[in-house]
Amino acid sequence: MTYLGKLGVLCVLVPLGSGFSSAFGWQLAQTPAEKYIAAMDNPHRVLKVDEVIAKLELKPGEIVADIGSGSGAFSIPMAKAIAPNGILYAVDIDQAMLDHVAARAKEAGVSNLRTVLGEYDDPKLPVKNVDVAFFHRVLHMIEHRQIYLNATAKYLKPDGRVVVIDKNREQSPNSWMWLNQPDVDTWMAAIGFYPAQQFPVFDDKYFVAYQRPYGNSVLLKKHPTKQN
Ligand SMILES: C[S@@+](CC[C@H](N)C(=O)[O-])C[C@H]1O[C@@H](n2cnc3c(N)ncnc32)[C@H](O)[C@@H]1O
């Protein structure tokens, strides 16, 4: 089994009676943090972090929420990209993951990262001026996607972007657990967002930035077509 396959199985094969499932309803159950962190920190994961940051054109001063931040693979470099006065909110439902990210940030001398313990249906961000809400391999784990995306949109600036990197079902052997992009497009359209940018960075994942059709958006003016 490939590494990514193993990570997928880690996400879903833990008995649902354990971990997070009991008090808050059902979403994909997951394995305890220390095992999960080891899997996410595996150097063989294909993340293309620098390329993702470059495509998103993150700039100093921006406010970014890395939702489902896990071990912080994106949180730390994104915090550096928006430093010194931008803030990176690392959001997760698992406090142990957040403690790991905070320790990693401290070790790396990153001081513009804040951790946020989210709820299952709401990232619970402390601000409402987010430029980018970023979901890498997370949205498929959330049970109530429409509710979660709706809650997330409330924290965004009018021209803020919701960025989703996930897999179409036919692109993976564990096909049932992934999300097809047309479904994500539909949920985003329901809250007034359209796929403003699509980046062909990954062979096996889609990478889409959704935005409201907001007239003054610099990105819309710069990238009037869907493909970038
Ligand atoms: C597959 S990992 C991806 C981590 C990270 N984005 C990466 O790609 O390295 C999914 C992460 O999402 C978190 N998660 C799952 N459901 C969540 C929810 N409803 N809200 C926020 N985080 C969630 C998990 O705790 C886990 O850390």
PDBQT file of the ligand as one rigid body, heavy atoms in Angstrom, charges set to zero:
ROOT
HETATM    1  C1  LIG A 301      -5.454  14.137   6.840  1.00  0.00    +0.000 C 
HETATM    2  S1  LIG A 301      -5.106  15.320   8.094  1.00  0.00    +0.000 S 
HETATM    3  C2  LIG A 301      -4.447  16.664   7.118  1.00  0.00    +0.000 C 
HETATM    4  C3  LIG A 301      -3.566  17.574   7.910  1.00  0.00    +0.000 C 
HETATM    5  C4  LIG A 301      -2.907  18.703   7.119  1.00  0.00    +0.000 C 
HETATM    6  N1  LIG A 301      -3.908  19.547   6.492  1.00  0.00    +0.000 N 
HETATM    7  C5  LIG A 301      -1.950  18.150   6.108  1.00  0.00    +0.000 C 
HETATM    8  O1  LIG A 301      -2.330  17.979   4.953  1.00  0.00    +0.000 OA
HETATM    9  O2  LIG A 301      -0.797  17.851   6.474  1.00  0.00    +0.000 OA
HETATM   10  C6  LIG A 301      -6.702  15.952   8.600  1.00  0.00    +0.000 C 
HETATM   11  C7  LIG A 301      -6.665  16.866   9.826  1.00  0.00    +0.000 C 
HETATM   12  O3  LIG A 301      -7.974  17.472   9.924  1.00  0.00    +0.000 OA
HETATM   13  C8  LIG A 301      -8.375  17.490  11.274  1.00  0.00    +0.000 C 
HETATM   14  N2  LIG A 301      -9.831  17.547  11.292  1.00  0.00    +0.000 N 
HETATM   15  C9  LIG A 301     -10.708  16.543  11.078  1.00  0.00    +0.000 A 
HETATM   16  N3  LIG A 301     -11.970  17.011  11.181  1.00  0.00    +0.000 NA
HETATM   17  C10 LIG A 301     -11.880  18.344  11.445  1.00  0.00    +0.000 A 
HETATM   18  C11 LIG A 301     -12.841  19.379  11.665  1.00  0.00    +0.000 A 
HETATM   19  N4  LIG A 301     -14.159  19.151  11.653  1.00  0.00    +0.000 N 
HETATM   20  N5  LIG A 301     -12.388  20.622  11.916  1.00  0.00    +0.000 NA
HETATM   21  C12 LIG A 301     -11.045  20.885  11.942  1.00  0.00    +0.000 A 
HETATM   22  N6  LIG A 301     -10.094  19.930  11.761  1.00  0.00    +0.000 NA
HETATM   23  C13 LIG A 301     -10.507  18.678  11.511  1.00  0.00    +0.000 A 
HETATM   24  C14 LIG A 301      -7.763  16.235  11.864  1.00  0.00    +0.000 C 
HETATM   25  O4  LIG A 301      -7.651  16.310  13.273  1.00  0.00    +0.000 OA
HETATM   26  C15 LIG A 301      -6.420  16.180  11.150  1.00  0.00    +0.000 C 
HETATM   27  O5  LIG A 301      -5.438  16.887  11.868  1.00  0.00    +0.000 OA
ENDROOT
TORSDOF 0
